[in-house]
Amino acid sequence: MAVEQLDPLEIIAPAPTAAAKSSLRRPRAKVTANGTPLRWQRVEVVNTANHQADQFVVELPLFDPKAANDWKWWASTSPIEIEISVGFEDEKGSLGQLAPLVTGPADRVEMLPLSANAAARGGGRGAMLSVSGSDYSTALMNSTLTNQYEGQALTPNQIITQIAANHPELTLDMSAVSDSVGADYNDQLGRLVLHMSEWDMITALADHEGWRVRMVGKTLKVEPKSDPSSGASSSASGKGYLLSYTRDKDGTVKSNCLALRLARALSIAGGVTAVVQAHDMSTGEDANRAKATVG
């Protein structure tokens, strides 16, 4: 999702003129840095549903005399927490309550003091400052887990709780997950985790249980996966986005997207072959060997 500011700069993008209005609802956004609202120019958020961190980019004028924080603050302050909230206008141009879209630490602050340099980056509005980062799931992605769960009747709920306890800055919010981890071998439970990130461990357990993991601010939420057939379009409710595109016989296009790009990777279109070797923990010997080809 990308939102571009209009001039003059405001904390929340101003409503368009009547001539600029269309049948599409106009997105509006508010951005804060360590709780202070920013007079931004452009905001871009990449929201994923495949076990990856949501990413954001915020661009704002480098020498804005009305800005709460000057370039010296951006050059010396750490950490910087960015929070982006969005909303949509109704048909009358009124803005309802803004909903939090992403919250996370800034990973990179880039200053472009020359207008030509900014234009080359796509800014085109003179000297600018670019702030990029991702949500708080990166704290779990950057932490490696090495552990052996053997002879322990631990549930996924307990394992995820143990992992989340390593990050006191995060809050865990999950429904009951009661299945045991691993498989039974002579009345024992076993699973060896070697050099796996905490995030990969959590998402692997959630996938096994049919649950979805996502970050909401500083809260790690584990919840049931949505039904793809429901046609839901709200990420905040735990249901994915539904993209619509139709083209009538007369060439009329209807879509809820501003832009749409479809691609096919020919390099992997020929199929992939995977070989899986099973290991029997009770005997210490290799068991069945399976081979599958997809595509």
Secondary structure, 3 states (H helix, E strand, C coil): CEEECCCCCCCCCCCCCHHHCCCCCCEEEEEEECCEECCCCEEEEECCCCCCCCEEEEEEECCCCCCCCCHHHHHHCCCCEEEEEEEEECCCCCECCCEEEEEEEEEEEEEECCHHHHHHCCCCCCCEEEEEEECCCHHHHCCEEEEEEECCCCCHHHHHHHHHCCCCCCEEEECCCCCCCCEEECCEEEEEEEEEEHHHHHHHHHHHHCEEEEEECCEEEEEECCCHHHCCCCCCCCCCCCCCEEECCCCCEEECCCCCCCCCCHHHCCCEEEEEEEEECCCCEEEEEEEEEEC
